[in-house]
Amino acid sequence: MALSDLIARQLPYLRRYARILTGSQSLGDGLVRELLEAALVDADLRSEISSSRVGLYAAFTKIYATTGAELAVAGVAGSDEEATAASRLDLVTPLARQALLLSAIEDFGPDETAEILGCAADDVPGLIDEALGEIDAGSRTDVLIIEDEPLIALQIEEIVTSLGHSVVGTASTHAQAVELFEAHRPSLVLADIQLADGSSGIDAVNDILAKFSVPVVFITAFPERLLTGERPEPTYLITKPFSDDFVRATIAQVTFFGSTAPLR
């Protein structure tokens, strides 16, 4: 496959992975940009990237391992989100976290994950178990769900509670979301963007973030409404339909980094 074709098809997914991995839109996009700039002057790197999707992610992993810390330090002054992400990058087991995200979010198999991470395939299940153990041992938090479809809201609630978190309420409109948040002050928000009365989950989140600092995960069937390239984009975005493992892995990351910014 031509490099330009592979990049065009896979860039949105690689950016998503980079953002979730680092906990920051700025840091994640910076790593992807670093990879593409390096490929412009390195024929061997271009060959590796163009070989396959696995090759692309393997090349990104090398960039993450060698320049991620430098990007984090450089981005500390940019925002609270970047400072929080940067301060936590060295406090986790990188391979374990990457193995879980590659499996649960990017849907790579054990052999592919091993090739991307440069480890033995037999080590991958243990790395994933290690990451899951870290999640199980992590702090519990209160969660607000903003979702107007009852079955999806129930599914999300079951995932949240299975991780040991508590759901303070489910809102189906902008007004309900703001009211529930102000009443309970949860530490995490999971939000759809199109709500029951025609109101906007984006507006609800921005009203909340105007007064409070809280991490947000958007769960939507309309990702193009958020990924416009014309304004700040969400660090954490789950596209419907979704798998339970995708949601679990994303919640684990956002509760670890614990920062977000309004979408204006």
Stockholm file with secondary structure:
# STOCKHOLM 1.0

chainA/1-264         MALSDLIARQLPYLRRYARILTGSQSLGDGLVRELLEAALVDADLRSEISSSRVGLYAAFTKIYATTGAELAVAGVAGSDEEATAASRLDLVTPLARQALLLSAIEDFGPDETAEILGCAADDVPGLIDEALGEIDAGSRTDVLIIEDEPLIALQIEEIVTSLGHSVVGTASTHAQAVELFEAHRPSLVLADIQLADGSSGIDAVNDILAKFSVPVVFITAFPERLLTGERPEPTYLITKPFSDDFVRATIAQVTFFGSTAPLR
#=GR chainA/1-264 SS CCHHHHHHHHHHHHHHHHHHHHTCHHHHHHHHHHHHHHHHHCHHHHHHHHHCHHHHHHHHHHHHHHHHHHHHHHTTTTCHHHHHHHHHGGGSCHHHHHHHHHHHTSCCCHHHHHHHHTSCGGGHHHHHHHHHHHHHTSCCCEEEEECSCHHHHHHHHHHHHHTTCEEEEEESSHHHHHHHHHHHCCSEEEECSBCTTSCBHHHHHHHHHTTCCCCEEEEESCGGGTCCSSSCCCSCEEESSCCHHHHHHHHHHHHHHCCCCCCC
#=GC SS_cons         CCHHHHHHHHHHHHHHHHHHHHTCHHHHHHHHHHHHHHHHHCHHHHHHHHHCHHHHHHHHHHHHHHHHHHHHHHTTTTCHHHHHHHHHGGGSCHHHHHHHHHHHTSCCCHHHHHHHHTSCGGGHHHHHHHHHHHHHTSCCCEEEEECSCHHHHHHHHHHHHHTTCEEEEEESSHHHHHHHHHHHCCSEEEECSBCTTSCBHHHHHHHHHTTCCCCEEEEESCGGGTCCSSSCCCSCEEESSCCHHHHHHHHHHHHHHCCCCCCC
//
